[in-house]
Amino acid sequence: MSDVGGVIVPKKTVICYLSSLLFYGMGYSKMLILKTGYVNTHVTLGMVYFVLTIFLAVIGSFFLYVKYIQNQGIEINDMEFRVKAGRGLDGRRRASIPEVKAQLSQSKYSMDLERRMSS
């Protein structure tokens, strides 16, 4: 498994993408043979290979998308758990206005800071 944008790529996705490349090559080789007399057979096979290429690429992308969504859900649940458990992202808490005014009244810059907060 490899890491793309913080998401571990599932083996199913890698297999689908590699198979998609294989079928693309097979379809391209059928299109190169069109100079022979069996044009209809090669065009049909080439078209089937190209359709399989698109189908496998879409399925592989779907597996990658599902893994990405699952990974996002785990990160969000982990953050919510830490906040609910009292272990937020930082240890600071929000100060109330009376607490801030009490701290301002004790400092020598109280008048200037209080004026800035009220505006």
Secondary structure, DSSP 8 states (H G I E B T S, - for coil): --EETTEE--HHHHHHHHHHHHHHHHHHHHHHGGGSS-HHHHHHHHHHHHHHHHHHHHHHHHHHHHHHHHHHHHHHHHHHHHHHTT--SSS-----HHHHHHHHHHSTTHHHHHHHHH-
